[in-house]
């Protein structure tokens, strides 16, 4: 009678071990591919973020420049109506330390005569923080003038394409003129009768 061959049921240890090793290698390869993919994705996102920030920054600068071009030409006429006789106007004025050549302050528009200097900060949509920054700028300008024996009074103004009520009120309380875009001109916000501009 012939021997009966029984089919093998189940796997040998070596086969199970080999399958586990293949699975481990596959998992490691998957992890490696995932890390590479994540690194590449992070790199692409970082690059896109930089480009987007630069684009937004450029748009903001261009919009700020547009507001400057709309505001600047009307300033002399408007302040002449208030009794100031400014004889000189400059835009984008930089104040530098004579020794280090480090920029101490930048002023969007500077109106001057022999008695008074008016520094105008222009923003598309000025904020309370912008007003506070302008206060610091005015203090820097006063110190700069004192170091050069410049006895003129320094006045400040905040101008914007849009000026919110809270910002307008705050700027006036700090002694700043507030200039608001209106069509193709700029208007100086009417202040209470008791209001006086602060002289630095």
C-alpha positions in Angstrom: 0.0 0.0 0.0 1.4 3.4 -1.0 2.4 6.0 1.6 -0.2 8.8 2.0 1.5 12.3 1.9 -0.2 14.7 4.2 -0.3 18.4 3.0 1.6 20.8 5.2 -0.7 23.0 7.2 0.7 26.3 8.7 4.0 28.1 8.2 7.4 27.3 9.5 9.2 29.7 11.8 11.6 30.8 9.1 8.8 31.8 6.8 7.0 33.8 9.5 10.3 35.5 10.4 11.0 36.3 6.7 7.6 37.8 6.3 8.0 39.9 9.4 11.4 41.2 8.1 9.9 42.0 4.7 7.1 43.9 6.6 9.6 45.8 8.7 11.6 46.8 5.6 8.4 47.9 3.8 7.4 50.0 6.9 10.9 51.6 7.0 10.7 52.4 3.3 7.2 53.9 3.8 8.5 56.0 6.7 11.5 57.2 4.7 9.2 58.1 1.7 6.8 59.9 4.1 9.7 61.9 5.7 11.0 62.9 2.3 7.6 63.8 1.1 6.9 65.8 4.3 10.3 67.6 4.0 9.5 68.5 0.3 6.0 69.6 1.2 7.3 71.8 4.1 9.9 73.3 1.7 7.3 74.1 -0.9 4.9 75.6 1.7 7.7 77.7 3.2 8.7 79.0 -0.3 5.1 79.8 -1.1 4.6 81.5 2.3 7.7 83.7 1.6 6.5 84.6 -1.8 3.0 85.4 -0.6 4.4 87.6 2.3 6.6 89.4 -0.2 3.6 89.9 -2.6 1.4 91.2 0.2 4.2 93.4 1.5 4.7 94.8 -2.0 1.0 95.5 -2.4 0.9 97.2 1.0 3.9 99.3 0.1 2.3 100.3 -3.3 -1.0 101.1 -1.6 0.9 103.2 1.0 2.7 105.0 -1.8 -0.6 105.6 -3.5 -2.0 107.2 -0.3 1.2 109.2 0.0 0.8 110.5 -3.5 -2.8 111.4 -2.8 -2.1 113.1 0.5 1.2 114.9 -0.1 0.2 117.4 -2.8 -2.7 118.8 -0.7 -0.8 119.3 2.6 0.7 122.7 1.9 -2.6 124.2 0.9 -4.5 122.7 3.8 -2.0 123.8 6.5 -1.7 127.2 4.9 -5.4 127.5 5.5 -4.6 126.9 9.2 -2.1 129.7 9.3 1.1 127.8 8.7 3.5 129.1 6.0 5.5 126.0 5.2 8.2 126.7 2.7 9.6 123.3 2.1 8.2 119.8 1.6 10.1 116.5 1.5 8.9 113.0 1.3 10.5 109.8 2.8 13.0 111.7 4.9 15.5 109.6 6.9 17.2 110.8 10.0 20.6 109.2 10.5 23.1 109.1 13.3 26.1 111.0 12.1 28.6 108.6 13.6 27.1 105.2 12.9 25.0 106.2 9.9 22.2 104.1 11.5 18.7 105.2 10.6 17.1 106.8 13.7 13.7 107.7 12.1 11.9 107.8 8.8 9.2 110.4 8.1 6.7 110.0 5.2 6.2 113.7 4.6 8.0 116.6 6.3 6.8 120.2 6.1 9.2 122.9 7.3 9.6 126.6 7.7 11.9 128.7 10.0 9.7 128.1 13.0 7.9 124.8 12.7 8.5 121.3 11.4 5.5 119.0 10.8 6.1 115.3 10.5 3.3 113.4 8.8 3.0 109.6 9.2 0.8 108.1 6.4 -0.9 104.7 6.5 -3.6 103.2 4.5 -5.5 102.3 7.7 -3.6 103.7 10.7 -3.9 101.9 14.0 -3.4 102.8 17.6 0.0 101.1 17.4 0.9 103.4 14.4 0.0 106.4 16.5 2.2 105.2 19.4 5.0 104.6 16.9 4.7 108.1 15.7 4.9 109.4 19.3 8.3 107.6 19.6 9.3 109.0 16.2 8.5 112.6 17.3 10.6 112.1 20.5 13.4 110.9 18.3 13.1 113.9 16.0 13.0 116.3 19.0 16.2 114.7 20.4 17.8 114.9 17.0 16.9 118.6 16.7 18.1 119.4 20.2 21.5 117.8 19.4 21.8 120.2 16.5 20.5 123.3 18.4 17.4 123.3 16.2 14.9 125.4 18.3 12.0 125.0 15.9 8.8 123.4 17.3 8.0 119.9 16.0 4.4 119.0 15.3 3.0 115.7 14.2 0.1 114.4 12.0 -1.3 111.0 11.2 -2.9 110.6 7.8 -4.8 107.7 6.4 -7.0 106.6 3.5 -9.3 105.3 6.2 -9.2 106.5 9.8 -11.3 104.7 12.3 -13.2 106.6 15.0 -11.1 105.1 17.9 -7.8 105.9 16.1 -8.9 109.4 15.2 -9.9 110.2 18.8 -6.7 108.7 20.2 -4.5 110.5 17.7 -6.1 113.8 18.6 -5.7 113.2 22.3 -2.0 112.7 21.7 -1.8 116.1 20.1 -1.6 115.0 16.4 -3.4 116.5 13.5 -5.5 113.9 11.8 -5.7 113.9 8.0 -8.2 111.9 6.1 -8.5 111.1 2.4 -11.6 112.4 0.8 -11.9 111.8 -2.9 -8.8 113.3 -4.6 -8.0 115.6 -1.7 -7.3 115.3 2.1 -9.1 116.9 4.9 -7.8 117.9 8.3 -10.2 116.5 10.9 -12.0 119.2 12.9 -10.9 119.1 16.5 -12.7 120.5 19.5 -12.2 124.2 20.0 -10.0 123.7 23.1 -7.7 121.3 21.2 -4.2 122.4 20.5 -1.5 120.4 18.6 1.3 119.1 20.8 4.7 120.7 20.3 7.7 118.5 20.7 
